[in-house]
Amino acid sequence: MNYDNIEIQKAIPDASSMIETFRAIGYNLETAVADIIDNSISAEAKNIYIERIWHGGKSIITIMDDGHGMNGAELINAMRPGTQNPLAERAETDLGRFGLGLKTASFSQCRKLTVLSKKKDYAPIFWSWDLDYVAQTNEWNLIKWIPDGYKNALDTQDSGTLVIWTDLDRVLPLTTSETDEKAKRKFSNSLERVRQHIAMTFHRFIEDGIVNIYWCGNIIKPWNPFYPCLEENYTETPAPQESIFGGGTIKGFVLPHKSRVSERAYKVGEGMNGYPAQQGFYVYRGKRLLLAGDWLGIFRKEEHYKLVRIQIDLPNTLDTNWQIDIKKSKATPPAACRDQIEQYAKKIRSVGENVFRHRGKILKHRAGQDFQPLWLDKTKGGKWSFVVNRDHLLVKNIKELAKSEPDKAIDTLLKFIEESIPTKAIYIKEAHEETKDIDKQEVQKEPFSGIDVTIIKQMLLQIFNNQINSGKTSEQAKKLLKTIEPFNNYEDLIDEL
């Protein structure tokens, strides 16, 4: 298209309105801090220091690194929204994409963003975004301001960058008193979740010795989602790693059942949200975890898959295909590989369900031997139920015992039935019912439905006659039978007695 003879008109966005829009992108405190750390890692920092300073409504959060820093021109460019084309080719280690992270992450939590930076052989430089000033002037202007006590914060370093958040209006009310203990605890709890999120999101960088991240002076230890498998040398391998069509790899893990690992390993493995919430895909771009414990809209979270975690590794060249968002907290598999990922995950989920159901014991047919379940999963006419395996060796031996000690035989059989009712298998069956298509749905068989009523009649008649022989009238005996489960469901047969 030839634009030479077309009239043009500038449409510069309203500064105050646009910045308020940036604030509503959807960051929480954890993802916002993580986005700042991304910049530090991209700047090849070896150490990152995060501090929280409590002053009530004037509290401060700082993130400082010893990366290569910026000079004056570079800092102004970094403070400008949209400094990077998301379609531009980037280095493999570049964790950014839109050139918005520093600004949008900061604006989502505070009204004043200050950046102090020092590049080797350059003097330190600082600039600030003050959203109140932008609101007053409606101009895209930085201000030359830094909070008291921070101007010389980088003097002892050759290079580095310090990000300062003040006026934390999205973290706590600016009117909060410094003596408000309840608000202080809430502030501390919010920042504790940030620490846990950092330990998970950047665990590979920490494990590989690429960077040390400090939280209020204490080094953050990494949290690896697959830790129980690695720490306990758990060797259950549901499926080998696969290459994803279009790029990347996928590898499934089924964590060990609680009964198979140390209490410490199991506790560590639950992460910040617990086992049920942590199940699902873990999507990494490079070494950075983007998405943790999410089934990507393919499945829903269910109790019996709580030990399943699947690792997906992607290069940053696939950001567009996977629709990685600004916050780096959402991903959508492309249609070209969605079926492959779904089928792979089904295999892992099947093993995970088995481990959950059998308390970590994978049931296998041994050479020359058949496994003998006490309960059989039976489906007939689209209705399922669990029945006692009459061919089980236990049942046969109890029959033998009944010839000499009938009371003991009956009591033994009842105890085994009570202790082995397949409650987990029933739960899983019922959960599957809700996820199936209506046309394919199987339902649980109602008790005694489809059974030969002759058995019911015989037992009713026996109990009825015993009650008559004990002195009850016919009506009294019938009334009693109607209060006994399961005979209360057969009042018509009782009336016929």
C-alpha positions as CSV (number, residue, x, y, z in Angstrom):
1,M,0.0,0.0,0.0
2,N,1.3,3.5,-0.9
3,Y,0.9,5.9,2.0
4,D,2.5,8.9,0.4
5,N,-0.8,10.7,-0.4
6,I,-2.8,9.6,2.5
7,E,-3.7,12.1,5.2
8,I,-2.3,11.2,8.7
9,Q,-3.2,12.2,12.2
10,K,-1.2,11.5,15.4
11,A,-3.1,9.5,18.0
12,I,-0.8,9.7,21.0
13,P,-2.3,7.7,23.9
14,D,-3.4,9.7,27.0
15,A,-0.5,9.2,29.5
16,S,-2.5,8.9,32.7
17,S,-5.2,6.6,31.2
18,M,-2.6,4.4,29.5
19,I,-0.6,3.9,32.7
20,E,-3.7,3.1,34.7
21,T,-4.4,0.5,32.0
22,F,-1.0,-1.0,32.5
23,R,-1.8,-1.3,36.2
24,A,-4.7,-3.6,35.3
25,I,-2.9,-6.2,33.2
26,G,-3.3,-8.7,36.0
27,Y,0.0,-9.2,37.9
28,N,0.0,-10.3,41.5
29,L,2.9,-9.5,43.8
30,E,4.7,-12.8,43.1
31,T,4.6,-12.5,39.3
32,A,5.5,-8.8,39.5
33,V,8.7,-9.4,41.5
34,A,9.6,-12.4,39.3
35,D,9.4,-10.1,36.2
36,I,12.0,-7.7,37.8
37,I,14.3,-10.7,38.6
38,D,14.0,-11.7,34.9
39,N,15.7,-8.4,34.0
40,S,18.5,-9.0,36.5
41,I,19.2,-12.4,35.1
42,S,19.1,-11.1,31.5
43,A,21.7,-8.5,32.7
44,E,23.9,-11.5,33.8
45,A,23.7,-10.7,37.5
46,K,25.4,-13.2,39.8
47,N,23.6,-12.0,42.9
48,I,20.1,-10.5,43.4
49,Y,19.0,-9.0,46.7
50,I,15.4,-8.5,47.6
51,E,14.4,-6.4,50.7
52,R,11.1,-5.4,52.3
53,I,11.2,-2.5,54.6
54,W,8.1,-2.0,56.8
55,H,7.0,1.6,57.4
56,G,3.2,1.1,57.3
57,G,1.7,2.9,54.3
58,K,5.2,4.1,53.4
59,S,6.7,0.6,53.2
60,I,9.3,-0.1,50.5
61,I,10.3,-3.1,48.4
62,T,13.7,-3.2,46.6
63,I,15.3,-5.5,44.1
64,M,19.1,-5.0,43.6
65,D,21.5,-6.9,41.4
66,D,25.2,-6.9,40.4
67,G,24.5,-7.2,36.6
68,H,26.1,-5.1,33.9
69,G,23.9,-2.1,34.7
70,M,22.9,0.8,32.4
71,N,24.2,4.2,31.5
72,G,22.0,7.3,31.2
73,A,20.7,6.7,27.7
74,E,20.1,2.9,28.3
75,L,18.2,3.6,31.5
76,I,15.9,6.1,29.9
77,N,15.2,3.6,27.1
78,A,14.6,0.8,29.7
79,M,12.1,3.1,31.5
80,R,10.2,3.8,28.2
81,P,7.2,1.5,27.8
82,G,7.4,-0.9,24.8
83,T,11.1,-0.7,24.2
84,Q,11.3,-4.1,22.5
85,N,9.4,-5.6,19.6
86,P,8.0,-8.9,20.7
87,L,8.5,-10.3,17.2
88,A,12.2,-9.4,17.2
89,E,14.8,-12.2,17.4
90,R,16.3,-12.5,20.8
91,A,19.2,-14.3,22.5
92,E,18.3,-17.7,24.0
93,T,18.9,-16.4,27.5
94,D,16.7,-13.3,27.1
95,L,13.8,-13.6,29.4
96,G,11.9,-10.6,28.2
97,R,9.7,-10.2,25.2
98,F,7.5,-7.0,25.1
99,G,9.8,-4.5,26.8
100,L,7.1,-3.8,29.3
101,G,7.9,-6.0,32.2
102,L,9.8,-3.5,34.4
103,K,7.1,-0.9,34.0
104,T,3.9,-3.0,34.0
105,A,5.1,-5.2,36.9
106,S,6.0,-2.2,38.9
107,F,3.0,-0.1,38.1
108,S,0.8,-3.0,39.1
109,Q,2.1,-2.8,42.7
110,C,3.2,0.8,43.4
111,R,2.7,4.4,42.4
112,K,6.4,5.3,42.4
113,L,9.0,3.3,40.5
114,T,12.6,4.4,40.8
115,V,15.5,2.8,39.0
116,L,19.1,3.5,40.0
117,S,21.7,1.9,37.7
118,K,25.5,1.9,37.3
119,K,27.4,0.6,34.3
120,K,31.1,-0.1,34.6
121,D,33.1,3.0,34.0
122,Y,30.0,5.2,34.3
123,A,28.6,7.2,37.1
124,P,25.3,5.9,38.7
125,I,22.1,7.4,37.2
126,F,18.5,7.3,38.4
127,W,15.1,8.2,37.1
128,S,11.6,7.7,38.4
129,W,8.0,7.2,37.2
130,D,5.6,8.9,39.6
131,L,2.0,8.1,38.7
132,D,0.7,11.1,40.7
133,Y,2.9,13.4,38.6
134,V,1.7,11.7,35.4
135,A,-1.9,12.2,36.5
136,Q,-1.3,15.9,37.2
137,T,0.5,16.6,33.9
138,N,-0.9,13.9,31.6
139,E,2.6,13.7,30.1
140,W,5.0,10.8,29.6
141,N,7.7,12.4,31.7
142,L,10.2,10.8,34.1
143,I,11.3,12.7,37.2
144,K,14.8,13.0,38.6
145,W,13.9,11.7,42.1
146,I,15.1,8.9,44.4
147,P,13.9,8.0,47.9
148,D,16.1,9.2,50.8
149,G,19.0,6.9,51.6
150,Y,19.3,5.2,48.3
151,K,21.3,7.6,46.1
152,N,24.6,5.9,47.0
153,A,23.4,2.3,47.2
154,L,25.6,1.1,44.3
155,D,28.7,3.0,45.2
156,T,30.5,-0.2,46.4
157,Q,29.7,-2.1,43.2
158,D,31.4,-1.9,39.8
159,S,28.0,-2.3,38.1
160,G,24.4,-3.2,38.9
161,T,20.8,-2.0,39.1
162,L,18.5,-1.2,42.0
163,V,14.7,-1.1,41.5
164,I,12.7,0.7,44.3
165,W,9.0,0.4,44.8
166,T,7.4,3.1,47.0
167,D,3.7,4.0,47.6
168,L,2.7,0.4,47.5
169,D,-1.0,1.1,47.1
170,R,-1.8,-2.3,45.5
171,V,0.0,-4.1,48.4
172,L,-1.5,-2.2,51.4
173,P,-3.4,1.0,51.9
174,L,-1.2,4.1,51.9
175,T,-2.9,5.3,55.1
176,T,-1.8,2.1,57.0
177,S,-0.2,3.0,60.4
178,E,3.3,1.7,61.1
179,T,2.0,0.3,64.4
180,D,-0.8,-1.8,62.7
181,E,0.4,-5.3,63.6
182,K,-2.4,-7.0,61.6
183,A,-1.4,-5.1,58.5
184,K,2.3,-5.9,59.2
185,R,1.5,-9.6,59.4
186,K,-0.5,-9.5,56.2
187,F,2.4,-7.7,54.5
188,S,4.9,-10.3,55.7
189,N,2.6,-13.2,54.6
190,S,2.3,-11.7,51.1
191,L,6.0,-11.3,50.8
192,E,6.5,-14.9,52.1
193,R,4.5,-16.1,49.1
194,V,6.8,-14.1,46.9
195,R,9.8,-15.9,48.4
196,Q,8.2,-19.3,47.7
197,H,7.3,-18.2,44.2
198,I,10.9,-17.2,43.5
199,A,12.2,-20.5,44.8
200,M,10.0,-22.3,42.3
201,T,10.2,-20.0,39.3
202,F,14.0,-19.7,39.3
203,H,14.9,-23.0,40.8
204,R,17.0,-24.1,37.7
205,F,19.1,-20.9,37.8
206,I,19.8,-21.4,41.5
207,E,20.5,-25.1,41.2
208,D,22.9,-24.6,38.3
209,G,24.8,-21.9,40.2
210,I,23.9,-19.2,37.6
211,V,22.6,-16.8,40.2
212,N,22.1,-16.5,44.0
213,I,18.9,-14.8,45.1
214,Y,18.8,-13.3,48.7
215,W,15.7,-12.6,50.6
216,C,16.2,-10.1,53.4
217,G,19.8,-11.2,53.6
218,N,19.1,-15.0,53.5
219,I,19.8,-17.0,50.5
220,I,16.8,-18.6,48.8
221,K,16.9,-22.3,48.4
222,P,15.4,-23.7,45.2
223,W,12.1,-25.6,45.1
224,N,12.1,-28.2,42.3
225,P,8.6,-29.5,41.5
226,F,10.1,-32.9,40.8
227,Y,12.2,-33.0,44.0
228,P,10.7,-36.2,45.6
229,C,11.5,-38.2,42.4
230,L,15.1,-36.9,42.4
231,E,15.8,-36.9,46.1
232,E,14.5,-40.4,46.8
233,N,15.9,-41.9,43.6
234,Y,12.3,-42.9,42.7
235,T,12.5,-44.8,39.5
236,E,8.9,-45.1,38.3
237,T,9.2,-43.8,34.7
238,P,5.7,-43.5,33.1
239,A,6.9,-42.6,29.6
240,P,10.2,-41.4,28.0
241,Q,10.8,-37.8,27.2
242,E,9.4,-36.8,23.8
243,S,10.1,-34.0,21.3
244,I,7.1,-31.8,20.8
245,F,5.9,-31.2,17.3
246,G,7.0,-27.7,16.3
247,G,9.7,-27.5,19.0
248,G,10.4,-28.2,22.7
249,T,10.3,-31.3,24.8
250,I,7.8,-33.0,27.2
251,K,8.7,-35.3,30.1
252,G,6.3,-36.8,32.6
253,F,6.8,-37.5,36.3
254,V,4.7,-39.4,38.8
255,L,5.7,-38.5,42.3
256,P,6.0,-41.3,44.9
257,H,3.1,-42.1,47.1
258,K,3.4,-40.7,50.7
259,S,4.0,-44.3,52.0
260,R,7.1,-44.7,49.7
261,V,9.2,-41.7,50.7
262,S,10.5,-39.9,53.7
263,E,8.2,-37.5,55.5
264,R,10.6,-34.6,54.7
265,A,10.6,-35.4,51.0
266,Y,6.9,-35.6,50.9
267,K,6.5,-32.4,52.8
268,V,8.9,-30.6,50.4
269,G,7.1,-32.0,47.4
270,E,3.8,-30.4,48.3
271,G,5.1,-26.9,47.5
272,M,3.4,-23.7,48.3
273,N,-0.1,-24.9,47.4
274,G,-0.3,-28.6,48.3
275,Y,-0.3,-31.7,46.1
276,P,-3.8,-31.4,44.5
277,A,-3.1,-27.8,43.4
278,Q,0.4,-28.5,42.2
279,Q,-0.6,-31.3,39.7
280,G,-0.4,-30.6,36.0
281,F,2.0,-29.1,33.4
282,Y,5.1,-27.1,34.3
283,V,6.0,-25.0,31.3
284,Y,9.6,-23.7,31.1
285,R,11.1,-21.2,28.7
286,G,14.8,-21.7,28.9
287,K,15.5,-22.3,32.5
288,R,12.6,-20.0,33.7
289,L,9.4,-21.6,34.9
290,L,6.5,-19.8,33.3
291,L,3.5,-21.8,34.4
292,A,3.3,-24.2,37.4
293,G,0.7,-26.8,38.0
294,D,-1.8,-26.2,35.3
295,W,-3.5,-28.6,32.9
296,L,-3.6,-25.9,30.1
297,G,-7.4,-26.3,29.6
298,I,-6.9,-29.9,28.5
299,F,-7.9,-31.6,31.8
300,R,-9.2,-30.5,35.1
301,K,-7.5,-31.0,38.5
302,E,-8.7,-34.1,40.4
303,E,-7.5,-35.7,43.6
304,H,-6.4,-39.0,42.0
305,Y,-4.0,-37.2,39.7
306,K,-2.3,-35.1,42.5
307,L,1.0,-37.0,42.0
308,V,1.3,-36.2,38.3
309,R,3.6,-33.4,37.1
310,I,4.7,-33.0,33.5
311,Q,7.6,-30.9,32.5
312,I,7.5,-28.9,29.2
313,D,10.6,-27.1,27.9
314,L,10.3,-24.5,25.2
315,P,12.8,-22.1,23.5
316,N,11.8,-18.4,23.5
317,T,11.4,-18.6,19.8
318,L,8.0,-20.2,20.4
319,D,6.6,-17.4,22.6
320,T,4.1,-16.4,19.9
321,N,3.0,-19.9,19.0
322,W,2.3,-20.7,22.7
323,Q,0.7,-17.3,23.3
324,I,3.0,-16.4,26.2
325,D,1.5,-13.4,27.9
326,I,3.2,-10.2,29.3
327,K,3.1,-11.5,32.8
328,K,4.8,-14.8,31.7
329,S,2.1,-16.7,33.7
330,K,-0.1,-18.1,30.9
331,A,0.6,-20.4,27.9
332,T,-1.6,-22.1,25.4
333,P,-0.4,-25.1,23.4
334,P,-0.7,-24.6,19.6
335,A,-3.3,-26.7,17.8
336,A,-0.5,-28.5,15.9
337,C,0.8,-30.2,19.1
338,R,-2.2,-30.1,21.4
339,D,-3.3,-33.7,20.6
340,Q,0.3,-35.0,21.1
341,I,0.5,-33.3,24.5
342,E,-2.9,-34.6,25.5
343,Q,-2.1,-38.2,24.6
344,Y,1.2,-38.1,26.3
345,A,-0.4,-36.7,29.5
346,K,-3.0,-39.4,29.5
347,K,-0.3,-42.0,29.8
348,I,1.3,-40.2,32.7
349,R,-2.1,-39.6,34.4
350,S,-3.0,-43.3,34.1
351,V,0.2,-44.3,36.0
352,G,-0.4,-41.5,38.5
353,E,-3.9,-42.8,39.1
354,N,-2.6,-46.3,39.7
355,V,0.0,-45.1,42.2
356,F,-2.6,-43.1,44.0
357,R,-5.1,-46.0,44.1
358,H,-2.6,-48.6,45.3
359,R,-0.6,-46.5,47.7
360,G,2.4,-46.4,45.4
361,K,2.4,-50.1,44.7
362,I,2.4,-50.8,40.9
363,L,0.5,-54.1,40.5
364,K,2.2,-56.3,37.9
365,H,1.5,-59.8,36.7
366,R,4.5,-61.9,37.6
367,A,5.7,-64.5,35.2
368,G,3.5,-67.6,35.5
369,Q,1.2,-66.0,38.1
370,D,-2.1,-64.1,37.9
371,F,-2.8,-61.3,40.4
372,Q,-5.9,-62.1,42.5
373,P,-7.9,-59.0,43.4
374,L,-10.4,-59.4,46.2
375,W,-12.8,-57.0,44.4
376,L,-13.6,-57.1,40.7
377,D,-14.5,-54.0,38.7
378,K,-17.7,-55.1,36.8
379,T,-19.6,-53.3,34.0
380,K,-22.9,-54.4,32.6
381,G,-25.4,-52.5,30.6
382,G,-23.6,-49.2,31.0
383,K,-23.6,-49.6,34.8
384,W,-20.6,-50.4,36.9
385,S,-20.1,-52.0,40.3
386,F,-17.5,-53.7,42.4
387,V,-18.1,-57.3,43.4
388,V,-16.3,-59.8,45.7
389,N,-14.1,-62.2,43.7
390,R,-15.7,-65.5,44.4
391,D,-12.7,-67.4,43.0
392,H,-10.3,-65.6,45.4
393,L,-8.3,-68.1,47.4
394,L,-9.4,-66.3,50.6
395,V,-13.0,-67.0,49.8
396,K,-12.4,-70.6,49.1
397,N,-10.5,-71.1,52.4
398,I,-13.3,-69.3,54.3
399,K,-15.8,-71.8,52.8
400,E,-13.6,-74.6,54.2
401,L,-13.5,-72.9,57.6
402,A,-17.3,-72.6,57.6
403,K,-17.7,-76.4,57.6
404,S,-16.2,-76.6,61.1
405,E,-16.4,-73.0,62.5
406,P,-19.2,-71.2,60.7
407,D,-19.4,-68.2,63.1
408,K,-15.6,-67.6,62.8
409,A,-15.8,-68.0,59.0
410,I,-18.5,-65.4,58.7
411,D,-16.8,-62.9,61.0
412,T,-13.5,-63.4,59.1
413,L,-15.1,-62.8,55.8
414,L,-16.9,-59.6,57.0
415,K,-13.7,-58.2,58.4
416,F,-11.8,-58.7,55.2
417,I,-14.7,-57.1,53.3
418,E,-14.8,-54.1,55.7
419,E,-11.0,-53.5,55.5
420,S,-10.7,-53.9,51.7
421,I,-13.7,-52.0,50.3
422,P,-12.2,-50.2,47.2
423,T,-13.1,-46.7,48.3
424,K,-10.4,-45.0,46.2
425,A,-11.3,-47.0,43.1
426,I,-15.0,-46.1,43.7
427,Y,-14.1,-42.4,44.1
428,I,-12.1,-42.4,40.9
429,K,-14.9,-44.1,39.0
430,E,-17.4,-41.5,40.2
431,A,-15.0,-38.7,39.2
432,H,-14.6,-40.2,35.7
433,E,-18.4,-40.2,35.4
434,E,-18.5,-36.4,35.6
435,T,-15.9,-35.9,32.9
436,K,-17.4,-38.3,30.2
437,D,-19.7,-37.3,27.4
438,I,-23.3,-37.8,28.3
439,D,-23.7,-40.4,25.5
440,K,-20.8,-42.4,26.8
441,Q,-21.4,-42.0,30.5
442,E,-21.5,-45.1,32.7
443,V,-23.3,-44.9,36.0
444,Q,-22.9,-46.8,39.3
445,K,-25.2,-49.8,39.6
446,E,-27.9,-49.4,42.2
447,P,-27.6,-51.9,45.0
448,F,-29.5,-55.2,44.3
449,S,-30.7,-53.8,40.9
450,G,-30.8,-56.6,38.3
451,I,-30.2,-59.3,40.9
452,D,-32.4,-62.4,41.1
453,V,-35.1,-61.6,43.7
454,T,-35.3,-65.2,44.6
455,I,-32.3,-64.6,46.9
456,I,-34.1,-61.7,48.5
457,K,-37.3,-63.7,49.0
458,Q,-35.5,-66.6,50.5
459,M,-33.7,-64.5,53.1
460,L,-36.9,-62.5,53.9
461,L,-38.9,-65.8,54.4
462,Q,-36.2,-67.2,56.7
463,I,-36.0,-64.0,58.9
464,F,-39.9,-63.8,58.9
465,N,-40.3,-67.4,60.0
466,N,-37.7,-66.9,62.8
467,Q,-39.6,-63.9,64.1
468,I,-42.9,-65.8,64.1
469,N,-41.2,-68.7,65.9
470,S,-39.9,-66.2,68.5
471,G,-43.5,-65.1,69.3
472,K,-44.1,-62.1,67.0
473,T,-47.3,-61.7,65.1
474,S,-47.2,-61.6,61.3
475,E,-47.8,-57.9,61.2
476,Q,-45.0,-57.3,63.8
477,A,-42.6,-59.4,61.8
478,K,-43.4,-57.5,58.6
479,K,-43.1,-54.2,60.3
480,L,-39.6,-55.1,61.6
481,L,-38.4,-56.3,58.2
482,K,-39.4,-52.9,56.7
483,T,-36.9,-51.2,59.1
484,I,-33.9,-53.4,58.1
485,E,-31.6,-52.5,55.3
486,P,-31.7,-53.6,52.4
487,F,-35.1,-55.2,52.9
488,N,-36.7,-51.7,53.4
489,N,-36.5,-51.4,49.6
490,Y,-38.7,-54.4,49.1
491,E,-41.9,-53.6,50.9
492,D,-44.0,-55.3,48.2
493,L,-42.2,-58.6,48.8
494,I,-42.6,-58.2,52.5
495,D,-46.3,-57.7,52.1
496,E,-46.6,-60.9,50.2
497,L,-45.2,-63.0,53.1
